[in-house]
Amino acid sequence: MLTALFGGTFDPIHYGHLLPAVAIAHEVKRMQISLLPNHIPPHKPQPEATTSQRLAMLQLAVEEIPMLSIDAREISSVRLTHPSYTIDTLQAWRHENGNHVGLAFIMGQDSLLSLPTWHNWQSLLDYAHLLVCRRPGYAEKTDNPELQAWIANHQTLNSQDLHLAPHGYIYFAHTPLEDISATEIRQRIAQQTNCDDLLPPKVWQYIQAEKLYGVKD
């Protein structure tokens, strides 16, 4: 069984996160995914919802999806004053699981293209595979020659390779192109627009009950 982390701010969690996660689990097979909420994302604005609210929405979202769970390590009290650096998380996660367990980290195409801005990015594959989900509007290749060479050196086209090594591969998954963003959802809610087509019903009900993102009576 390959275990994967899928990091994000999840402010809020929506179908643009959930549908690709389920699709990649079916594509790669024998994989369990843990959603990893960031506490202080280094490359994004700070979340509007509180940590406890984001966690509550995640719990509601994964209730009926057996292949998904939650890993709350980055929002634990121990790390409340530190940015959520992926390399630190993967190092600790690998230490917990030993050297021979298959681990993977899921990211969107947009995150892959921004990797050179990440802390110690070239070491990520020392601890996990990278599984890349397609994102609408983003190029499949980068103009950064260093990043492109790194991808070419580690890419596999065969998902079964991910089960044969504990880490070290980059795999581009054939996930659906879901043109949904948390920013768009927050804007629609602030404009008093219904978002039940973009979010799981229980998450949308929670947002309304908590009056998040500008919900009004």
Buried (B, 14 or more C-beta within 10 A) or exposed (E): EBBBBBBBBBBBBBBBBBBBBBBBBEBBEEBEBBBBBBBBBEEBEEBBBEBEBBBBBBBBBBEEBEBBBBBBBBBEEEBEEEBBBBBBBBBEBBEEBEEEBBBBBBBBBBBBBBBEEBEEBEEBBEBBBBBBBBBEEBEEEBEBEEBEEBBEEBBBEEBEBBBEEBBBBBBBBEBBEBEBBBEBBBEBBEEEEEBEEBBBEBBBEBBBEBEBBBBEE
